[in-house]
């Protein structure tokens, strides 16, 4: 997962330009479906499944293809050019407190950019009192172009939520910061929901196989047509085999799935929630996002399908 996070970070930081005025961004709402299952998402509002939160952005920004590790990406439209600037939202497990954001991100910046500078690094508090970290950065692309960006880092238990905004040259204004500051955790969206017995059996067996640490067995739970933010089944096989932050290298000894969002749609179903896991040496079990968001029934067996449409 850490590799997925840094890939997403690199993508958003490479995007530059001037921010649009977000004055018309939507206010967070708690009565709408998560964006990934909503056939008509509210313009200017992203709604996450688990952990449940919203982020507001300018209504005329357009959704962009997601990169590995991201849950959502939008940018300001530009004629005949890729959308820019961009908002990138990343959700994933983290073992670091929010003030240690640099342990995940700084090694990437210094490799891919020149003269990377942290202009400010200060504590921030979300509207509901959740501690966060607000970081303003400046870096230089290989062509000599200077860029600025904003990172807002926070946590929901052991799950990190990172709001990344890539900007053009110059000091970030309050209008830019208001996009990140709109992050709002939703109350009453954490309760488990019932799923059909065959879906529960799929999730339970997936957990059993994760605890077996057998990659071949784990990958049998993935459709050959699996695709998640552009990443294939083969990509995730390598993740399970090699990533030190993954469940195999960490040595998961306990795994239990809780579903908070479930919506069947024919042979497919949208599913979200969290896995409660514990690795060797951990004091307590911790929650991590279910992440793949969609399953498909192939020949009577449910398999992970990813966030593809």
Buried (B, 14 or more C-beta within 10 A) or exposed (E): BBBBBBBBBBBBBBBBBEBBEBEEBBEBEEEBBBBBBBEEBBBBBBBBBBBBBBBBBBBEBEEBEBBBBBBBBBBBEEEEEEBBBBBBBBBBBBBEEBBEBBEBBBEBBEEBBEEBEEEEBEEBEBEEEBBBBBBBBBBBBEEEEBBBBBBBBBBBEBBBBBBBBBBBEEEBEEBBBBBBBBBBBBEEBBEEEEBEEEBBEBBEBBBEBBBEBEBEBBBEBBBEEBBBBBBBBEBBBBBBBEBEBBBBBBEBBBBBBBBBBBBBEEEBBBBBBBBBBBBEEBEEBBBBBBBBBBBBBEEEBBBBBBBEE
